Amino acid sequence: MSQSAEKRPRAIRIPLGERIFYHVDAVLLIFLCVLILIPLIHVLAGSFSDGMSYMGHSGLLFWPLNPTLDAYRAVIRNQNIWTGYVNTLFIVVVGTLLNMLFTLVAAYVLSRKNYMLKRIFTILVVFSMYFSGGMIPFFLVVKGVGLYKSTWALIIPSLVNVFNLIIMRTAMTGVPDSLEESAQLDGAGHLTILFTIITPLILPSVAVVGLYYAVSHWNSWFNAMLFIKERRKYPLQLVLREILILSDTDEDYTMSETIKFATIVVATVPILTVYPFIQKYFVKGVMVGAVKG
């Protein structure tokens, strides 16, 4: 036997049970992907279909029926959708920025080892995650502080999510104490340490938590239904709810279903485009924020 053959590494044998597990896992994941894609394809195909042709069709769609852009033209003509877009963009941008600011500050305080009230505040914060006063007290509080019928009612009451706060706090505890001590010796204050030293080091967790907040604001409609009464202040999801449930369109009845599909696509695509830019941080950010400490 040649010397090269003797030095050739032996292949690692994977146990039969582990190989079966991998194959079953792959089959289940493919099945889940199919279940997720079928309704997406149906909605996308329906949005490009002719209204009359769709009314005479039954079952799932995998390709548009008599392809047309009439439904999208009707969506573009609907002024309420564009007003909802503007309102939702304001809520997402301003709300996410304020969410991240308050969450970072709160997480920094709760992650300090020498803070005497750390344990007490941590217990109170976690308690609020499991127990709440309910919808009626929440409504009365928002109305009592003067936020009723205001867009700020969709931002201020939900400034800090406890689950996101815990992820951020746990990520901050993984930052070496020596970095903070060195910064303090150079005269850095708490805000400087938080925003110039700690935050860049936990950027994956910051990106993931920011995505959580942004998606939550984008998809939120229930609080808007409770607190917003002027149509010009409706966010996009509340406009979408009216179109889907109340069939609130000015178009022909035969186009109503395809317009619903087109509205869903228009309301969903923008937030989906964010995922590719955050995906590389997603798993790392959640694991760092959830496992350490």
Secondary structure, DSSP 8 states (H G I E B T S, - for coil): --HHHHHS-------HHHHHHHHHHHHHHHHHHHHHHHHHHHHHHHHTS-HHHHHT--S--SS-SS--SHHHHHHHH-HHHHHHHHHHHHHHHHHHHHHHHHHHHHHHHHH-TT-TTHHHHHHHHHHHHH----HHHHHHHHHHTT-TTSGGGGTGGGS--HHHHHHHHHHHHTS-HHHHHHHHHTT--HHHIIIIIIHHHTHHHHHHHHHHHHHHHHH--HHHHHH---GGG--HHHHHHHHHHH---SS-GGGHHHHHHHHHHHHHHHHHTTHHHHHHHHHHHHHHHHH--
